[in-house]
Amino acid sequence: MTSTSPAGVPARGTRPRNRRDLIISAATELFTSNGYPNVSMSDIAEAVNAQPSALYRHFSGKHEILREAISRGARLRLEALALGEPTGLDEVLADLARSALETRRSSLLWTSEVRNLDDEAGAQLRREYRALPEAFAEKLRSVCEELDAEHSLVLAWAALDILASIAFHAERLPNRKFQSVLCEAMRRVVLLELPPGGVAEPPSPPSDRGLRREAILRAAATLFSRRGYSGVTLDDIGVAVGMAGASLYNYFPGKQSLVAALMIRSVEWQEYAASRAVRGVDDPRDRLQALVSAFVEFTFEEPALVSLLLTEMSHLPDDVATSVGQAVTDSVSEWVDLVRTLAPERVLALVRVQVQAARMIALDVLGTASLRGTPGLVRLVTAACCATLDI
């Protein structure tokens, strides 16, 4: 039997058969905690009690470990969906939930670190992740024949976002209970009755003519959301607004202050939208539904601005990060308190899982360009969020 350290890591000098998986798991934790650029092969080797040379027996370098760490979650979910037609929906949902819990942090890597891969590896991962909702949507249409391709894809995407949401918080439930909660939420979403509604038309951005600072902020939000903070220079932003990158210093002290301004704007505008939505609304159910609707509508109108809260928090100055983080926490807590008012029998951790999942549906579905023209999208996402909350 292989001896292990107290933390469950094989002792130095041993060669466990699952070394490759141990490396991927350790690297995933390091990448998500410290950021890919700040992790070395030596750090990963130390985490698995091995010499760096041992890692090169399995991987060509750090970039390949990152690619495998991101890919593993998608691959396991695809395997769950490829079990054949005799497999029923409940079995598929259970397998999906199980794979998500086994690779809990992979979605966080996909969101924050895929930009660190070369174009070819990034394109391959995007194909893998796009294949997930498409395969799930096909499975849904075999269960619910009345679903068309567009709406089945949105529902599949929303259900997968419930699984992805667990990467972005640390809530804990007993494993069997956690799996059950995820399955039940996904089932409510994928079997959702389609609400009436017309074609979703993304709003036209306001004219920035004569408002140079506003044009800079909007261009920066779009670029950061597409390429990430590290993949955007001031020159890139300058080109987008028709000015020299150096001229941006007339408006912002630097790139960090620019992303800080965007984050502060995001939470302040969301707070304002929420406060308007619940003004004069006292009934807890009506108040919660108003908050959900306001969050969905704001996310639809400002997808780039909202997406930064998922991907770029690590690039904020400490004081801004604390302020922005507290604003997000307060918003989540308000939803949680209202759900618990409506369903006092639910334990706090369960409700927090549901709330984070509902918000992830809005953030991801409404931020995905290929879905934004889906008929009745805002109503459908609002209904999916409410179904996830089970209200």
C-alpha positions in Angstrom: 0.0 0.0 0.0 1.2 3.5 -0.8 2.0 5.5 2.2 0.6 9.0 2.4 1.2 12.2 4.3 -1.4 13.3 6.9 -3.0 15.5 4.2 -3.6 12.4 2.0 -0.7 13.3 -0.4 1.6 10.3 -1.3 4.9 10.4 0.6 7.9 11.7 -1.2 9.7 9.0 -3.2 6.6 7.0 -4.0 5.0 6.6 -7.4 1.2 6.4 -6.9 -0.8 5.1 -9.9 -3.0 8.2 -9.8 -0.1 10.7 -9.8 -1.5 12.4 -12.9 -4.9 13.0 -11.2 -3.2 14.2 -8.0 -1.2 16.7 -10.0 -4.3 18.1 -11.7 -6.2 18.3 -8.4 -3.4 20.1 -6.7 -2.8 22.5 -9.6 -6.5 23.3 -9.7 -6.5 24.4 -6.1 -3.3 26.5 -6.6 -4.5 28.1 -9.8 -7.8 29.1 -8.4 -6.3 30.3 -5.1 -3.3 32.2 -6.4 -3.9 32.7 -10.1 -2.2 30.8 -12.9 0.6 33.3 -13.5 1.6 33.1 -9.8 2.0 29.3 -9.6 5.2 27.5 -10.7 5.8 23.9 -11.5 7.8 23.8 -8.2 4.7 24.9 -6.3 2.6 22.1 -7.9 5.4 19.6 -7.2 5.6 20.6 -3.6 1.8 20.2 -3.2 2.0 16.6 -4.4 5.2 15.8 -2.4 7.2 15.2 -5.6 10.2 16.6 -7.4 9.4 19.0 -10.3 11.0 16.4 -12.7 8.2 14.0 -11.7 5.6 16.3 -13.2 7.3 16.3 -16.6 6.7 12.6 -16.8 3.0 13.4 -17.1 2.8 16.9 -18.6 5.0 18.9 -21.0 4.6 22.0 -18.8 2.3 24.2 -16.7 0.1 25.1 -19.7 -0.8 21.5 -20.3 -1.7 21.0 -16.6 -4.0 24.0 -16.9 -5.6 22.7 -20.1 -6.2 19.3 -18.5 -7.6 20.9 -15.3 -10.1 22.9 -17.2 -11.0 20.1 -19.6 -11.6 17.5 -16.9 -14.9 19.0 -15.7 -16.3 19.3 -19.3 -15.1 15.8 -20.2 -16.8 14.2 -17.1 -20.1 16.0 -17.9 -20.0 15.0 -21.5 -19.5 11.4 -20.4 -22.6 11.7 -18.2 -24.6 12.9 -21.2 -23.3 10.2 -23.6 -24.9 7.2 -21.8 -27.4 6.5 -24.4 -31.2 6.9 -24.8 -32.2 4.2 -22.3 -30.8 6.4 -19.5 -33.6 8.6 -18.0 -33.4 12.2 -17.2 -33.0 11.7 -13.4 -30.0 9.4 -14.0 -28.4 12.0 -16.3 -28.9 14.8 -13.7 -27.5 12.6 -11.0 -24.4 11.8 -13.0 -23.9 15.5 -14.0 -24.2 16.6 -10.3 -21.7 13.9 -9.2 -19.2 15.0 -11.8 -19.6 18.6 -10.9 -18.9 17.9 -7.2 -15.8 15.8 -8.2 -14.4 18.7 -10.2 -15.9 21.6 -8.3 -13.3 24.2 -9.1 -13.0 23.5 -12.9 -15.6 26.1 -13.8 -13.7 28.8 -12.0 -10.6 28.0 -14.0 -12.7 28.1 -17.2 -13.9 31.5 -16.3 -10.7 33.1 -15.0 -7.7 31.3 -16.5 -8.6 29.9 -20.0 -7.1 33.2 -21.4 -3.7 32.0 -20.3 -3.7 29.2 -22.9 -2.5 29.6 -26.4 -5.1 30.2 -29.1 -5.3 26.5 -30.3 -5.7 25.1 -26.7 -8.3 27.8 -25.9 -10.3 27.1 -29.1 -10.3 23.4 -28.3 -11.6 24.0 -24.8 -14.3 26.3 -26.1 -15.4 23.6 -28.4 -15.6 21.1 -25.5 -17.6 23.5 -23.4 -20.0 24.4 -26.2 -20.6 20.7 -26.8 -21.9 20.4 -23.3 -25.1 22.4 -23.5 -25.7 21.2 -27.1 -25.6 17.5 -26.0 -27.7 18.3 -22.9 -30.3 20.2 -25.1 -30.5 17.1 -27.4 -31.2 14.9 -24.4 -33.9 17.3 -23.2 -35.6 17.3 -26.5 -35.8 13.5 -26.3 -37.6 13.8 -23.0 -39.7 16.9 -23.8 -40.7 16.7 -27.5 -42.5 20.1 -27.4 -39.2 21.9 -26.8 -37.6 23.7 -29.8 -33.9 23.8 -30.3 -33.5 27.4 -29.1 -35.3 27.1 -25.8 -33.9 23.6 -25.0 -30.4 25.1 -25.4 -31.2 27.9 -23.0 -32.6 25.5 -20.4 -29.7 23.2 -20.8 -27.3 26.1 -20.4 -29.1 27.3 -17.3 -29.1 23.8 -15.7 -25.3 23.5 -16.3 -24.9 26.9 -14.7 -26.4 25.6 -11.6 -23.5 23.1 -11.5 -20.9 25.8 -12.5 -22.1 28.0 -9.6 -20.6 25.8 -6.9 -17.1 26.7 -8.1 -17.6 30.3 -7.0 -18.5 29.8 -3.4 -17.5 27.5 -0.5 -20.9 26.4 0.8 -20.8 22.9 2.2 -23.5 20.3 2.5 -23.3 16.5 3.0 -22.3 15.1 -0.3 -25.5 13.1 -0.9 -27.6 16.1 0.1 -25.5 18.5 -2.1 -26.0 16.2 -5.1 -29.8 16.0 -4.4 -30.1 19.8 -4.1 -28.3 20.3 -7.5 -30.4 17.6 -9.2 -33.7 19.0 -7.9 -32.7 22.5 -9.0 -31.7 21.3 -12.5 -34.9 19.3 -12.8 -37.1 22.3 -12.0 -35.2 24.3 -14.6 -35.1 21.8 -17.5 -38.8 21.0 -17.1 -39.8 24.6 -16.8 -42.9 25.6 -18.7 -41.9 28.2 -21.2 -43.2 31.7 -20.3 -44.8 33.8 -23.1 -42.7 36.4 -24.6 -41.4 37.9 -27.8 -37.9 38.1 -29.3 -35.2 39.3 -27.0 -33.5 42.3 -28.5 -30.2 43.4 -26.8 -30.6 47.1 -26.0 -28.6 49.5 -28.1 -25.7 51.1 -26.2 -26.2 54.8 -25.4 -24.3 57.2 -27.6 -20.9 58.2 -26.1 -20.4 61.1 -28.5 -18.9 63.9 -26.4 -18.6 61.7 -23.3 -15.0 60.5 -23.7 -14.7 59.1 -20.1 -17.9 57.1 -20.6 -16.6 55.8 -24.0 -13.4 54.7 -22.3 -15.3 52.8 -19.5 -17.6 51.0 -22.0 -14.7 50.0 -24.2 -12.7 48.8 -21.3 -15.6 46.8 -19.9 -16.0 45.0 -23.2 -12.3 44.3 -23.7 -11.8 43.1 -20.1 -14.8 40.8 -20.3 -13.5 39.3 -23.6 -9.8 39.0 -22.9 -9.4 39.4 -19.2 -7.5 42.1 -17.3 -4.0 40.8 -18.1 -4.9 40.5 -21.9 -5.8 44.1 -22.3 -3.4 47.1 -22.5 -4.2 50.8 -22.3 -3.2 51.0 -26.0 -5.9 48.4 -26.8 -8.5 50.6 -25.0 -7.2 53.7 -26.7 -7.6 52.1 -30.1 -11.2 51.1 -29.3 -12.1 54.7 -28.6 -9.9 56.4 -31.2 -7.2 57.9 -29.0 -3.6 57.2 -27.9 -3.3 54.8 -25.0 -1.2 57.4 -23.2 -4.1 59.9 -23.4 -6.1 57.6 -21.1 -4.0 58.9 -18.2 -5.9 62.2 -18.5 -9.0 60.3 -17.3 -7.6 57.4 -15.1 -4.3 57.0 -13.2 -3.8 53.5 -14.8 -5.4 50.3 -15.8 -6.1 49.1 -12.2 -8.0 52.3 -11.4 -10.0 51.8 -14.6 -11.1 48.3 -13.7 -11.8 49.5 -10.1 -14.1 52.3 -11.5 -16.0 49.6 -13.6 -16.5 47.3 -10.6 -17.7 50.1 -8.4 -20.1 51.2 -11.1 -21.4 47.6 -11.5 -22.3 47.2 -7.9 -23.7 50.7 -7.5 -25.9 50.5 -10.6 -27.1 47.0 -9.4 -27.9 48.5 -6.0 -29.9 51.3 -7.6 -31.8 49.0 -9.9 -32.7 46.7 -6.9 -33.8 49.6 -4.7 -36.1 50.9 -7.4 -37.6 47.5 -8.0 -38.6 46.9 -4.4 -39.7 50.5 -3.6 -43.0 50.1 -1.8 -43.0 46.3 -2.1 -43.5 44.7 1.3 -44.7 41.2 0.6 -41.6 38.8 0.8 -42.5 36.8 -2.3 -43.2 39.9 -4.4 -40.1 41.5 -3.1 -37.9 38.5 -4.0 -39.4 38.2 -7.4 -38.8 42.0 -8.0 -35.1 41.6 -7.0 -34.7 38.6 -9.3 -36.3 40.5 -12.2 -34.2 43.6 -11.6 -31.0 41.5 -11.5 -31.9 39.7 -14.7 -32.8 42.8 -16.5 -29.7 44.7 -15.4 -27.5 41.7 -16.4 -29.1 41.6 -19.8 -28.5 45.3 -20.3 -24.9 45.4 -19.0 -23.5 41.9 -19.5 -19.8 43.0 -19.8 -20.1 45.1 -16.7 -21.6 42.4 -14.6 -19.2 39.6 -15.9 -16.2 41.5 -14.4 -17.5 40.6 -10.9 -16.8 36.9 -11.8 -13.5 37.3 -13.5 -11.5 40.3 -12.4 -11.9 40.7 -8.6 -8.3 39.7 -8.0 -7.0 42.8 -9.9 -8.7 45.3 -7.6 -6.9 47.3 -5.0 -7.5 45.8 -1.5 -9.9 48.6 -0.3 -12.0 48.4 -3.5 -12.1 44.6 -3.5 -13.4 44.7 0.1 -16.0 47.3 -0.8 -17.2 45.5 -3.9 -17.1 42.1 -2.3 -19.3 43.4 0.6 -21.8 44.8 -1.8 -22.1 41.4 -3.6 -22.4 39.7 -0.2 -25.1 42.1 0.9 -27.1 41.4 -2.3 -26.8 37.7 -1.9 -27.8 37.9 1.7 -30.9 39.9 0.9 -32.1 37.1 -1.4 -31.2 34.5 1.1 -33.1 36.2 3.9 -36.2 36.5 1.7 -36.1 32.8 0.6 -35.8 31.8 4.3 -38.7 34.0 5.2 -40.7 32.1 2.6 -39.3 28.7 3.4 -38.1 28.8 7.0 -37.5 25.0 7.1 -34.6 25.2 4.7 -31.1 25.3 6.2 -29.0 28.3 5.5 -26.3 26.5 3.4 -28.9 25.0 1.1 -30.5 28.4 0.5 -27.2 30.0 -0.2 -26.4 27.3 -2.8 -29.7 27.9 -4.5 -29.2 31.7 -4.5 -25.7 31.5 -5.9 -27.0 29.1 -8.6 -29.8 31.3 -9.6 -27.5 34.3 -10.0 -25.1 32.3 -12.0 -27.8 31.4 -14.5 -28.5 35.1 -15.1 -24.8 36.0 -15.3 -23.8 33.3 -17.7 -26.8 32.8 -20.0 -27.4 36.6 -20.4 -23.6 37.1 -21.0 -23.5 34.5 -23.8 -23.7 36.3 -27.1 -25.1 33.3 -29.0 -28.1 33.1 -26.7 -29.1 36.7 -26.5 -31.5 36.7 -29.4 -33.5 33.7 -28.0 -37.3 34.5 -28.1 -38.5 35.6 -24.6 -35.0 35.2 -23.1 -35.4 37.6 -20.2 -38.7 36.1 -19.1 -37.2 32.6 -19.5 -34.1 33.4 -17.4 -36.2 35.1 -14.8 -38.4 32.0 -14.6 -35.3 29.7 -14.4 -33.9 31.8 -11.6 -37.1 31.5 -9.6 -37.4 27.8 -10.3 -33.8 27.4 -9.0 -34.8 29.2 -5.8 -37.9 27.0 -5.6 -40.3 29.9 -4.9 
